[in-house]
C-alpha cells in the first residue's frame, strides 16, 4: 500500500499517549524517541538505555523550561522483525528513525 492509498482508506489517524505528555505534544508535536532525547539533552548513558533495546517501562523525561514528555514502554510491540524495514536495524526502529513496513 502506498501513502496515497493509506490516506484514502484511513483519512484519520489516532495515537494514544500519557496525559502527562499532552502539554509536550501540544508544544512540540508528536516526536520520536530520538527527537525527545535530543530535545531533553539526555546524556550518552541514558540515550543508550532508551535507544539500545526495547524498554519495558515508560520513562518520563523532565528538563527545566520544558513540559514533561513520556517515552512509552514497548511491551505491546509484537513481532518486531516483521515491522522493521529490511534496510534498517532494530536500533533505528526503536529510535523512530526508520520506515515501517
DODO-750683 format. One record per residue: x, y, z of N, C-alpha, C in turn. Coordinates in steps of 0.02 Angstrom, whole numbers, padded with zeros to 5 digits, always signed. Example, Ala and Ser with C-alpha at 12.3 -4.5 7.8 and 13.67 -1.06 7.14 Angstrom:
<pts>
+00660-00284+00390+00615-00225+00390+00660-00165+00390 +00642-00112+00354+00684-00053+00357+00645+00002+00394 
</pts>
This chain:
<pts>
+00043-00058+00000+00000+00000+00000+00045+00062+00000 +00030+00109-00043+00069+00171-00045+00036+00223+00000 +00069+00279+00010+00045+00331+00055-00023+00358+00034 -00032+00370-00030-00095+00397-00054-00153+00349-00039 -00142+00285-00050-00194+00235-00036-00208+00231+00039 -00157+00235+00079-00166+00234+00152-00209+00293+00174 -00194+00353+00150-00231+00413+00168-00303+00408+00144 -00312+00382+00084-00380+00375+00057-00421+00326+00099 -00392+00270+00118-00428+00219+00157-00437+00239+00230 -00389+00277+00257-00391+00295+00328-00373+00369+00336 -00422+00413+00322-00407+00485+00323-00394+00514+00393 -00411+00477+00445-00398+00499+00513-00352+00450+00547 -00305+00477+00585-00257+00435+00621-00262+00453+00695 -00257+00403+00737-00261+00414+00809-00198+00388+00842 -00178+00420+00896-00120+00399+00934-00137+00410+01007 -00122+00361+01049-00134+00370+01121-00069+00389+01155 -00075+00429+01206-00016+00450+01244-00036+00460+01316 +00013+00466+01358+00002+00480+01428-00025+00551+01436 -00071+00561+01483-00096+00629+01496-00039+00674+01519 +00011+00646+01551+00070+00685+01573+00105+00717+01513 +00104+00683+01456+00141+00706+01397+00102+00755+01354 +00037+00764+01367-00003+00805+01323+00023+00876+01314 +00045+00911+01367+00072+00979+01356+00133+00978+01309 +00175+00927+01314+00233+00922+01269+00211+00910+01197 +00162+00867+01188+00136+00853+01121+00106+00917+01091 +00069+00954+01132+00040+01016+01107+00094+01066+01087 +00147+01069+01125+00200+01118+01113+00248+01098+01057 +00267+01033+01056+00319+01010+01009+00294+00962+00955 +00233+00939+00961+00209+00888+00915+00228+00819+00941 +00208+00769+00905+00223+00700+00922+00294+00685+00897 +00340+00674+00943+00410+00665+00925+00432+00593+00934 +00481+00573+00894+00511+00507+00901+00552+00505+00965 +00570+00446+00987+00613+00439+01046+00679+00477+01035 +00708+00470+00976+00770+00505+00960+00763+00580+00968 +00709+00608+00941+00698+00681+00945+00686+00703+01017 +00650+00662+01056+00639+00680+01127+00705+00681+01165 +00748+00632+01151+00813+00629+01184+00854+00690+01167 +00852+00711+01104+00889+00772+01084+00859+00834+01118 +00793+00839+01117+00760+00897+01147+00776+00903+01221 +00777+00848+01257+00788+00848+01329+00862+00845+01348 +00906+00839+01298+00978+00841+01311+01003+00785+01355 +00978+00724+01344+00999+00668+01386+01071+00648+01373 +01104+00624+01426+01175+00604+01419+01180+00538+01381 +01241+00519+01365+01254+00459+01323+01227+00395+01355 +01234+00389+01421+01211+00328+01454+01135+00321+01449 +01100+00375+01463+01026+00373+01458+01004+00364+01386 +01038+00396+01340+01024+00389+01269+01030+00315+01249 +01085+00284+01269+01096+00213+01253+01044+00168+01284 +01024+00182+01346+00974+00141+01379+00907+00145+01343 +00888+00204+01321+00823+00213+01289+00822+00192+01215 +00879+00194+01182+00880+00177+01111+00909+00108+01096 +00942+00078+01145+00979+00016+01132+00938-00047+01129 +00881-00047+01162+00840-00108+01165+00769-00088+01182 +00721-00132+01166+00651-00116+01184+00647-00104+01260 +00610-00054+01280+00603-00040+01351+00536-00066+01376 +00538-00093+01436+00478-00125+01465+00441-00080+01514 +00467-00020+01525+00433+00028+01568+00435+00096+01535 +00384+00135+01548+00383+00204+01521+00434+00246+01558 +00461+00296+01524+00509+00343+01554+00482+00413+01546 +00478+00450+01601+00456+00519+01600+00518+00563+01596 +00522+00604+01545+00579+00649+01536+00560+00718+01564 +00607+00747+01600+00596+00814+01629+00658+00856+01618 +00648+00919+01603+00703+00966+01596+00676+01036+01610 +00717+01080+01638+00695+01148+01652+00668+01182+01589 +00611+01214+01595+00582+01252+01539+00543+01210+01490 +00539+01144+01501+00502+01101+01455+00447+01064+01493 +00389+01055+01461+00339+01012+01493+00364+00940+01491 +00343+00898+01538+00366+00828+01538+00345+00792+01474 +00385+00744+01455+00370+00701+01398+00376+00629+01421 +00339+00584+01390+00340+00514+01411+00360+00471+01351 +00411+00430+01362+00428+00379+01313+00394+00316+01337 +00345+00293+01298+00303+00237+01319+00342+00172+01316 +00320+00124+01357+00351+00058+01355+00333+00024+01289 +00372-00025+01271+00360-00060+01207+00341-00133+01219 +00313-00148+01278+00292-00216+01293+00241-00241+01242 +00194-00199+01220+00144-00224+01172+00173-00238+01102 +00234-00214+01088+00262-00222+01021+00275-00296+01008 +00241-00323+00959+00248-00394+00942+00279-00401+00873 +00317-00453+00865+00347-00471+00801+00386-00413+00769 +00434-00385+00805+00470-00328+00777+00506-00343+00711 +00528-00404+00701+00563-00420+00638+00517-00410+00578 +00452-00418+00588+00404-00408+00534+00389-00334+00523 +00407-00292+00570+00391-00221+00566+00449-00179+00540 +00509-00205+00547+00569-00166+00530+00584-00171+00455 +00594-00115+00424+00613-00113+00354+00678-00152+00345 +00684-00194+00293+00744-00235+00285+00809-00194+00279 +00804-00131+00258+00865-00091+00251+00883-00055+00316 +00848-00071+00370+00859-00037+00434+00882-00086+00487 +00890-00060+00548+00911-00102+00604+00861-00095+00662 +00863-00143+00709+00819-00136+00767+00830-00071+00805 +00893-00049+00812+00907+00014+00847+00876+00074+00812 +00879+00075+00745+00848+00130+00708+00772+00128+00716 +00743+00068+00717+00672+00061+00726+00651+00088+00794 +00688+00068+00846+00672+00090+00914+00679+00165+00922 +00725+00195+00885+00736+00267+00889+00682+00305+00851 +00643+00270+00810+00592+00303+00771+00619+00337+00709 +00678+00314+00686+00709+00346+00628+00711+00300+00568 +00666+00252+00565+00664+00206+00509+00592+00197+00486 +00582+00185+00422+00513+00172+00399+00490+00104+00423 +00425+00097+00432+00396+00032+00448+00363+00004+00387 +00356-00061+00387+00325-00095+00330+00251-00084+00329 
</pts>
